[in-house]
Amino acid sequence: MNNNKLVLWSVVAALAGFIFGFDTVVISGANQPIQELWHTTPLFHGFFIMSMALWGTVIGAIFGGIPTEKYGRKKVLLWIGILFSLSAIGSALAPDPYIFSFFRFIGGLGIGVSSVAAPTYISEISTPKTRGRLAGMYQFNIVFGIFVAYFSNYLLKGVGGINDWRWMLGVMAIPSLIYTALVFSVPESPRWLITIKNNLARAREILVMIGADDPDKEINGIIAANNTIKASLGNEKLFFNKKYKAVLWLAFFIAFFNQWSGINFILYYAPQILQSAGIAAKDSLASSIAFGGTNLIFTFVGLYLIDRIGRKQLLIIGSLGYILSLVSVAVCFKLQVGNTVLLTSLIFFIASHAVGQGAVIWVFISEIFPNNVRALGQSFGASVHWVFAAIITLITPYFLDKDSGVFGDNPWPIFAFFAFMMVLQLVWVLTKMPETKGVSLEDLEKKLIHE
């Protein structure tokens, strides 16, 4: 196996995750300056400024599987880079909140489609032994992008005066353009070429470039698995087929619980949450960098372990960490415990997410669906993830606003609720989630679809 080319192509595809992470969190530094500049109401600010990118992400995730399935993984990855570039430049130069929201929506489309195409592509070019680590690089790049966004916001705070937020958003154009150029160097997914286009010759060339031990045997295995799924479906071609019921529920619940951990709530509103605990604005941005650094370090840990102890064990560890840390955060707010304990608890929460859900979600969804509907399955799981992310971001101003918020300056019930949801996640992982490490995509198909 030519690991150098395999890793290189995986890294290029995973760079979409870096821009995804950067774009997702960079808004946290622009949140309050924009609200003060355009005097937006909590409802307008929550829907148009903070969550518009997420609604674009939802649309991109829902429909991203269609072009990824029809036109191929590579072409879609290229268009993702173009959307990211347009979003960065347009939102930085926006003269009013409506144009700003439009370009944030465009960037959201890129994020949504990237959460479909990139994990699908990496999963399909990987080997069973390396799939977890390579597909997990998408998540690593997400958290690396998050860390860089927090650090970038901190460095750019005050650089442009009241317009420093424009620099925070505009700088994303640099990695977006670099990523777009690099995508030209990657080949198409051989599994897509075989299953969708029946282009066996080109698929074999790519498998040889990767260094597959026996390209012909691998091609025959993919064809056999595809024929089996076609035979089992008969005349039924719908994606929401009873044959896919088990994997659809697996994708739904891992995405559902990912968001009800509160991860995006904390990442998006980190400075505001910390300020509600009495931490100064500049210090809250610095603490946000600590969150990003913790996320990065423990994502390394998760990627190291994912192909060693497996996806299920990581989610069990992560769920226990979630529960302990969220209960601690709720107690800190409820009893007004010192900021050191609160920050420690929040960092513990970020670490738990990085090792568990963060490392597992995109890998798990990308490997449980059959080759012939993998992009559509990834689209389904990503859609669930982003619908709940958008809902949480939309309603957050009502809970955090110090004047009109439901909980005022003490949001402890929010964290108690998230802790309860993570108890439910732990029960689901223990009783329903299968282990997928070290199993080929075709063997997983037999196990999850045909048995």
Secondary structure by P-SEA (a helix, b strand, c coil): caaaaaaaaaaaaaaaaaaaaaaacccccaaaaaaaaccccaaaaacccccaaaaaaaaaaaaaaaaaaaccaaaaaaaaaaaaaaaaaaaaacccaaaaaaaaaaaaaaaaaaaccaaaaaaaacccccaaaaaaaaaaaaaaaaaaaaaaaaaaccccccaaaaaaaacaaaaaaaaaaaccccccccccccccccaaaaaaaaaaaaccccaaaaaaaaaaaaaaaaaaaccccccccccaaaaaaaaaaaaaaaaaaaaaaaaacaaaaaaaacccaaaaaaaaaaaaaaaaaaaaaaaaccccccaaaaaaaaaaaaaaaaaaaaaaaaacccaaaaaaaaaaaaaaaaacccccaaaaaacccccccaaaaaaaaaaaaaaaaaaaaaacccccccccccccccaaaaaaaaaaaaaaaaaaaaccccccccccaaaaaaacccc
